[in-house]
Amino acid sequence: MAPQREWLEKDYYKVLGVSKDATQEEIKRAYRKLARVNHPDANPDDPKAEQRFKDIGEAHSVLGDEQKRREYDELRRLGAAGFGGGGAGGFPGDFTGASEADLGDLLGHLFSSAGGGGGGFGPMAGSRARRPARGPDLHADVHLTFEDALAGVRTTLRITGDGPCDTCGGSGAAPGTSPRRCDICGGRGQVTVDQGPFSFAQPCARCGGRGQLIDHPCTTCGGEGRVVKPRQLTVKIPAGVRDGAVIRAGGRGGPGTGGGPSGDVLVTVHVEPHPLFGRKGDDVTLEVPITLSEAVLGTKLTVPTPHDSTRTIRIPPGTGHGRTFRIRGEGAPKSRGGHGDLLVSTRLQVPTKLSREERRLFEQLAELEDASTRDAALFGKAG
């Protein structure tokens, strides 16, 4: 129940600087901005940056998951109703003086309601509390060139988050020793307290709900079995990935509790702009300049493709500004196989400086041009 108790004590909306009515997109934007500013690599001289970065990731892992966010909001709503006083951080409930039994009752009520079965009291509530819990998701960012995004790459990232303690292997006990079963709860992590006609399950005070006792804690992690540490992660970025896409590295996140699975690492992709090419879905876009004579008379153009090759396209006579030509199969790779297209758009270049000969030729052309068609379109035949 440790993660849920943290939900009572921490205002994740305040951590991310968003309102309680914030959309998922607003939460995502706030997280990405704060994570970039507070990343330990960007603040090597600030010892508190790592903890801020961890708090930001923890807040996003809850508020960024709609199911967890509903549970978080409901838990804090019930907490506000169940405990009086003015809590810190803008939350009306004061939990600093609440007993473990009080918190056990509150959490049992919440998750029995969310689960849709069983009561919130007695042994059933205790069995829910002892279920293995999945570890938190960690977050990272990767920056790619336009070419790497199209081709796909394997890249190594540096992430910071909870990980198993290397000294004790995650057991929490000093090397050469092992945890032992709690003699009060028998390893269950819960004890049952009779209160008249009711019985309440609450975390065992002796072992703190772990079900185990550590007589000789590991000096590195203090008996927690985990530490916040940087580590490297190799991630495969698929070909054709788009800017803003999120790649999930399953099971590579924070370790679970009570034998639960590890969380995931969510990698947000940022693709750098290309000086020539753009993206439109699975299609790649390219704009090519053409002269007035080429637009009028037509021409053949050799254009680059994003795959280090060239293709020749025919520009027919009378081509206007902004006309688009499609080259099949020269776009971005599609997730289900195949490629998009290369969309080549014309940009008409109007000369701003003319030589004497060029001006003379344009003046001759102006004498030959008939403006009646244009005038008729603008002012009507009677004009």
JOLIN-V317433 format. One record per residue. N is the residue number from 1. NEAR is the number of other C-alpha atoms within 12 Angstrom. D_LAST is the distance of its C-alpha to the last C-alpha in Angstrom with 2 decimals. Layout:
n = (N/N)
near = (NEAR/NEAR)
d_last = (D_LAST/D_LAST)
//
This chain:
n = (1/2/3/4/5/6/7/8/9/10/11/12/13/14/15/16/17/18/19/20/21/22/23/24/25/26/27/28/29/30/31/32/33/34/35/36/37/38/39/40/41/42/43/44/45/46/47/48/49/50/51/52/53/54/55/56/57/58/59/60/61/62/63/64/65/66/67/68/69/70/71/72/73/74/75/76/77/78/79/80/81/82/83/84/85/86/87/88/89/90/91/92/93/94/95/96/97/98/99/100/101/102/103/104/105/106/107/108/109/110/111/112/113/114/115/116/117/118/119/120/121/122/123/124/125/126/127/128/129/130/131/132/133/134/135/136/137/138/139/140/141/142/143/144/145/146/147/148/149/150/151/152/153/154/155/156/157/158/159/160/161/162/163/164/165/166/167/168/169/170/171/172/173/174/175/176/177/178/179/180/181/182/183/184/185/186/187/188/189/190/191/192/193/194/195/196/197/198/199/200/201/202/203/204/205/206/207/208/209/210/211/212/213/214/215/216/217/218/219/220/221/222/223/224/225/226/227/228/229/230/231/232/233/234/235/236/237/238/239/240/241/242/243/244/245/246/247/248/249/250/251/252/253/254/255/256/257/258/259/260/261/262/263/264/265/266/267/268/269/270/271/272/273/274/275/276/277/278/279/280/281/282/283/284/285/286/287/288/289/290/291/292/293/294/295/296/297/298/299/300/301/302/303/304/305/306/307/308/309/310/311/312/313/314/315/316/317/318/319/320/321/322/323/324/325/326/327/328/329/330/331/332/333/334/335/336/337/338/339/340/341/342/343/344/345/346/347/348/349/350/351/352/353/354/355/356/357/358/359/360/361/362/363/364/365/366/367/368/369/370/371/372/373/374/375/376/377/378/379/380/381/382/383)
near = (35/24/26/28/27/22/34/36/29/31/34/37/34/24/29/35/23/24/17/22/15/21/18/21/18/21/34/29/21/29/39/32/20/28/37/25/20/28/34/28/21/16/18/13/12/16/15/15/23/29/24/26/39/36/35/40/41/38/39/40/37/36/39/34/22/18/15/24/29/21/28/35/28/24/37/36/21/28/36/23/18/23/24/17/18/16/22/16/16/18/29/22/27/25/29/20/15/22/17/28/28/25/35/42/36/37/43/39/33/33/32/26/20/21/18/11/16/20/26/30/35/29/28/27/34/36/29/32/41/32/22/21/22/24/32/36/38/44/44/41/34/35/26/30/24/30/31/31/36/37/25/25/23/17/21/18/26/23/35/37/39/39/34/30/30/24/25/29/24/30/34/33/30/26/24/15/19/22/27/21/20/24/19/23/27/19/24/32/34/38/37/27/25/15/12/7/9/15/22/33/39/41/39/32/26/24/27/25/34/39/28/31/31/28/20/22/27/28/20/25/27/21/31/33/33/29/30/27/23/25/22/18/28/21/28/24/34/27/26/36/35/37/29/22/21/25/26/25/25/23/22/33/36/39/34/28/31/26/16/17/21/26/28/28/35/33/35/31/34/24/26/22/18/19/13/21/30/31/32/19/21/30/30/38/32/32/28/29/27/34/24/22/23/26/28/17/17/20/20/17/23/17/32/25/32/38/24/12/11/15/22/17/25/23/31/21/17/19/26/25/24/19/22/23/28/27/27/20/22/31/34/39/31/24/18/12/13/17/25/27/29/35/34/40/29/32/21/22/19/15/15/8/10/13/11/10/11/15/15/13/14/18/14/12/13/12/11/11/12/11/13/15/13/13/13/13/12/12/12/11/11/9/11)
d_last = (83.86/83.35/79.58/79.12/81.26/78.95/76.09/77.93/78.40/75.06/71.67/69.40/66.27/67.44/68.26/64.68/63.19/61.23/61.33/63.16/59.85/58.45/56.75/58.15/55.25/56.00/59.67/58.93/56.75/59.43/62.15/60.40/59.72/63.30/64.93/63.17/64.21/67.79/68.65/72.14/70.93/68.47/71.24/74.36/75.98/75.44/78.27/76.54/73.35/74.94/75.90/72.44/70.90/73.33/72.56/68.80/69.32/71.68/69.20/66.41/68.76/69.31/65.96/64.00/65.88/64.82/68.25/70.15/67.81/68.53/72.26/72.03/70.21/72.66/75.65/74.64/73.83/77.29/78.81/77.26/78.63/82.03/82.86/82.49/81.97/79.26/78.77/77.38/73.83/72.39/74.10/76.15/79.02/81.88/83.44/85.63/88.59/88.00/90.72/90.24/91.27/88.51/85.91/87.35/87.07/83.45/82.36/84.31/82.56/79.12/79.55/81.46/78.50/75.97/78.10/78.44/82.13/85.49/86.50/85.88/89.59/92.69/93.09/89.72/87.88/90.07/89.36/85.61/86.08/88.01/85.40/84.25/81.05/78.29/77.72/74.61/71.51/70.86/67.48/66.35/63.22/62.49/59.87/58.66/56.51/53.55/55.61/58.70/56.74/55.53/58.94/61.16/64.15/67.51/67.75/70.53/69.84/72.04/72.31/74.45/75.96/79.08/81.18/84.80/87.33/88.61/92.03/92.98/90.65/89.09/92.36/92.64/96.32/97.83/98.54/101.79/101.50/99.74/98.51/100.89/100.33/100.31/103.63/102.23/99.37/100.73/97.58/95.27/93.68/93.96/96.75/97.03/98.06/99.46/98.34/100.13/98.63/95.87/95.94/93.38/92.58/91.97/91.93/95.36/96.21/98.55/96.06/92.79/91.65/91.98/95.10/96.58/98.49/98.31/101.57/100.56/96.80/95.00/94.74/91.31/89.45/91.89/92.56/88.93/88.72/85.26/83.79/80.36/79.90/77.34/77.29/75.29/73.40/71.99/68.89/67.06/63.28/61.69/59.14/55.51/56.31/53.36/53.13/54.76/56.85/60.44/63.27/66.45/69.79/72.10/75.52/75.07/74.63/77.22/80.56/81.28/84.13/87.02/86.43/82.75/80.20/78.34/74.75/71.84/69.95/66.19/64.36/60.76/58.77/56.45/54.39/53.28/49.65/49.17/47.23/45.41/45.81/45.01/45.97/44.10/46.91/48.83/45.99/45.82/42.48/41.67/38.63/38.36/36.22/34.38/32.86/29.41/31.08/33.00/29.95/28.17/31.27/33.40/36.97/40.20/41.29/44.80/44.81/47.80/49.01/50.96/54.06/54.68/53.13/49.93/47.56/45.05/41.62/39.00/35.49/33.27/30.44/27.11/28.89/26.89/28.28/30.59/31.35/34.92/37.61/40.85/44.26/46.75/50.03/49.48/49.04/51.66/54.81/54.72/57.64/58.31/58.11/55.44/52.58/49.00/46.24/44.72/40.98/39.36/35.90/33.86/32.87/30.44/31.85/29.53/31.67/32.05/34.31/33.74/36.29/35.57/35.38/33.06/30.65/30.80/30.04/27.05/25.66/26.19/24.45/21.40/21.27/21.37/18.78/15.45/12.70/10.12/11.56/11.36/7.76/7.06/9.75/8.75/5.30/5.42/5.49/3.79/0.00)
//
